[in-house]
Structures are given as C-alpha cells and as structure tokens.
Amino acid sequence: MEIRRATVADGLQIHALITHFANQELMLPRPLLNIYENIRDFQVAVVDGRIVGCSGLHFTWGDMAEVRSLAVDPEAGRRGIGRALVEANIAEAREHNLVQIYAFTYVTEFFAKMGFQVVAHESMPRKVWMDCVNCHKLNCCDEVAMVLHLIEGVQPEPFDVSQVRMPIVNPLRR
C-alpha cells in the first residue's frame, strides 16, 4: 500500500469512494467540483494501482485543520488503510505547526483509537461558522465532533466571528 498526495486524475475515484458512503448516510456527500477544488487537501491510499482510500486535511485557520472525507473501500478494509491516511494527515498538520486537528464523524471509536477526544459542537465555532451554516444538517447534525491536540497544553487562538464573516456589500451601490 502506498499513501500519496492526490492528483487531479484521482478526482473521480475519490468522488466514487465518498459517494458510496454518503449514499448510505455514513458521511456527508461532496460534489465532484468540491473535490477538484480541494484536491490538494487529499491523500490517497493506492493498492495495485487502484485508489482504495482517501482522506483530506482541510486548513480552517492558522493553527487548526479538519480531517475530512475519510473513506476506505469496504473490500480493502481492516488493513490499516484508514489509520495510515489519518497518520499522514497528522504528519502534515505537524509539518505546518498546527495546534489542533478535528473531525466531525460517525466512527468515533476509530478516531478515539487515534487519540481524538469527543467535544461539544459549540466548542468548534470556526467549523460551525464556516461550514455547518451551509450544511443541510445544520439544525439536526448527528455527527460527533472530535479533536486531537497536537501541542500539549496549547489551545487554538480565540475565535472572533468578525474574522470569518464577510461584510455585506450591495454591488449595485456606487
């Protein structure tokens, strides 16, 4: 098994993996365009030339990032592929000196084994303000928020909503 950075040529296979689980409501769907727009976020696991897993590390602030779209082909499961992908995400986060990474997930046992801890959604305001506000599950989210602290005793910088909200501009006003 090889873990490597995704390329644009991997987009369709990544989309197929994610869609497989999204159709079962085991993860949120990702439009193909979103995958292409964020292809540099993804790592892929390759076995015999075929992509059997993917995971994205999406930077959400100067000191934190989200592990997103972790998916492993069911036929290739139980071989440590998911663990290897998340370990690659963690290594990349450490290279960027991030303080924290997090995941919103249904597979809490997996992330707990990787050292992540369950936290309240309210403790993740950047995620809520940047992503959740556009999600169809905003008022009925059943994913579990989990956090991994990369630097012991250091918390992400305080959150100020004015840092992420764009001012409302009337394009017709001159």
C-alpha positions as CSV (number, residue, x, y, z in Angstrom):
1,M,0.0,0.0,0.0
2,E,1.2,3.5,-0.9
3,I,-0.1,6.7,0.7
4,R,0.5,9.7,-1.5
5,R,-0.8,13.2,-2.3
6,A,-3.9,13.1,-4.6
7,T,-3.7,14.5,-8.1
8,V,-6.5,15.8,-10.3
9,A,-6.5,12.5,-12.1
10,D,-7.7,10.9,-8.8
11,G,-10.8,13.1,-8.5
12,L,-13.3,10.6,-10.0
13,Q,-12.1,7.7,-7.8
14,I,-12.2,9.9,-4.7
15,H,-15.7,11.0,-5.5
16,A,-16.8,7.4,-6.0
17,L,-15.5,6.4,-2.6
18,I,-17.1,9.3,-0.8
19,T,-20.4,8.9,-2.7
20,H,-20.5,5.2,-1.8
21,F,-20.6,6.1,1.9
22,A,-22.7,9.3,1.5
23,N,-25.4,7.2,-0.2
24,Q,-25.6,5.1,3.0
25,E,-25.7,8.3,5.1
26,L,-22.4,7.3,6.7
27,M,-20.7,10.6,5.7
28,L,-21.6,13.9,4.1
29,P,-21.7,14.0,0.3
30,R,-19.1,16.0,-1.6
31,P,-19.9,17.3,-5.1
32,L,-17.2,16.4,-7.7
33,L,-16.5,20.1,-8.2
34,N,-15.7,20.4,-4.5
35,I,-13.3,17.5,-4.7
36,Y,-11.5,19.1,-7.7
37,E,-11.4,22.5,-5.9
38,N,-9.8,20.9,-2.9
39,I,-7.7,18.1,-4.5
40,R,-4.6,19.5,-2.8
41,D,-6.2,18.7,0.6
42,F,-6.4,14.9,-0.2
43,Q,-4.1,12.0,0.5
44,V,-5.0,8.7,-1.2
45,A,-4.1,5.1,-0.4
46,V,-3.2,3.1,-3.5
47,V,-3.0,-0.7,-3.8
48,D,-2.1,-2.3,-7.1
49,G,-2.7,1.0,-8.9
50,R,-6.2,1.4,-7.6
51,I,-7.3,4.1,-5.0
52,V,-8.7,2.2,-2.1
53,G,-8.9,5.1,0.4
54,C,-8.9,8.9,0.7
55,S,-8.7,11.5,3.4
56,G,-8.5,15.3,3.3
57,L,-6.8,17.7,5.6
58,H,-8.6,21.0,5.2
59,F,-7.0,24.0,6.8
60,T,-9.6,26.1,8.6
61,W,-7.5,28.6,10.4
62,G,-3.8,29.5,11.0
63,D,-3.5,26.9,13.8
64,M,-6.1,24.2,13.0
65,A,-7.4,21.9,10.3
66,E,-10.1,19.3,9.8
67,V,-9.7,15.7,8.8
68,R,-12.4,15.3,6.1
69,S,-13.8,12.7,3.8
70,L,-12.0,9.7,5.2
71,A,-13.2,6.8,3.2
72,V,-11.8,3.3,2.6
73,D,-13.1,0.8,0.1
74,P,-15.1,-1.8,2.0
75,E,-13.3,-4.6,0.0
76,A,-9.9,-3.2,1.2
77,G,-10.9,-2.5,4.8
78,R,-9.3,-3.8,8.0
79,R,-5.8,-3.4,6.7
80,G,-4.9,-0.2,8.5
81,I,-5.6,2.0,5.4
82,G,-7.8,4.5,7.4
83,R,-5.1,4.7,10.1
84,A,-2.4,5.3,7.6
85,L,-4.4,8.0,5.9
86,V,-5.1,9.8,9.2
87,E,-1.5,9.4,10.3
88,A,-0.5,11.2,7.0
89,N,-2.9,14.0,7.9
90,I,-1.5,14.3,11.4
91,A,2.1,14.3,10.0
92,E,1.1,17.1,7.6
93,A,-0.6,19.1,10.3
94,R,2.6,18.8,12.4
95,E,4.7,20.0,9.5
96,H,2.6,23.2,9.5
97,N,2.9,23.6,13.3
98,L,-0.8,23.3,13.8
99,V,-2.1,23.3,17.3
100,Q,-5.2,21.1,16.7
101,I,-6.9,19.0,14.2
102,Y,-10.5,17.8,14.4
103,A,-13.1,15.6,12.7
104,F,-16.9,15.5,12.6
105,T,-17.6,11.8,12.3
106,Y,-19.9,8.8,12.9
107,V,-16.9,6.5,13.6
108,T,-16.0,7.7,17.0
109,E,-14.2,4.5,18.0
110,F,-11.8,4.8,15.1
111,F,-10.8,8.4,15.9
112,A,-10.6,7.7,19.7
113,K,-8.0,5.0,18.9
114,M,-6.1,7.7,17.0
115,G,-6.1,9.9,20.2
116,F,-9.0,12.2,19.3
117,Q,-11.4,13.2,22.1
118,V,-15.1,14.0,21.8
119,V,-16.0,17.7,22.3
120,A,-19.2,19.7,22.1
121,H,-20.1,21.2,18.7
122,E,-20.2,24.6,20.4
123,S,-16.5,24.3,21.1
124,M,-15.8,24.3,17.4
125,P,-17.2,27.8,16.3
126,R,-14.9,28.1,13.3
127,K,-16.3,24.9,11.8
128,V,-19.9,25.9,12.6
129,W,-19.5,29.4,11.1
130,M,-17.5,28.4,8.0
131,D,-19.0,25.0,7.0
132,C,-22.0,24.0,9.2
133,V,-24.0,27.1,8.3
134,N,-24.2,25.8,4.7
135,C,-24.9,22.2,5.6
136,H,-28.4,20.6,5.2
137,K,-27.9,19.0,8.7
138,L,-27.3,22.4,10.4
139,N,-30.2,22.0,12.8
140,C,-30.2,18.3,13.1
141,C,-26.5,17.4,13.0
142,D,-25.8,13.9,14.2
143,E,-22.1,13.8,13.6
144,V,-19.8,13.8,16.6
145,A,-17.1,16.5,17.0
146,M,-13.7,15.1,17.9
147,V,-10.4,16.9,18.5
148,L,-6.7,15.9,18.6
149,H,-4.4,18.4,20.3
150,L,-1.0,18.3,18.6
151,I,0.8,20.6,21.0
152,E,0.1,19.7,24.6
153,G,-1.4,22.5,26.7
154,V,-1.8,24.9,23.7
155,Q,-5.2,25.9,22.6
156,P,-6.1,27.4,19.2
157,E,-6.3,31.1,19.1
158,P,-9.6,32.7,20.4
159,F,-12.4,32.8,17.9
160,D,-13.9,36.1,16.7
161,V,-16.8,35.8,14.2
162,S,-15.8,39.1,12.6
163,Q,-12.7,37.3,11.4
164,V,-14.7,34.9,9.1
165,R,-17.8,36.9,8.2
166,M,-17.7,38.9,5.1
167,P,-19.2,42.4,5.1
168,I,-22.4,42.7,3.2
169,V,-21.8,44.8,0.2
170,N,-24.5,46.0,-2.2
171,P,-23.0,45.5,-5.7
172,L,-25.4,48.0,-7.2
173,R,-24.5,50.8,-4.8
174,R,-21.8,53.2,-6.1
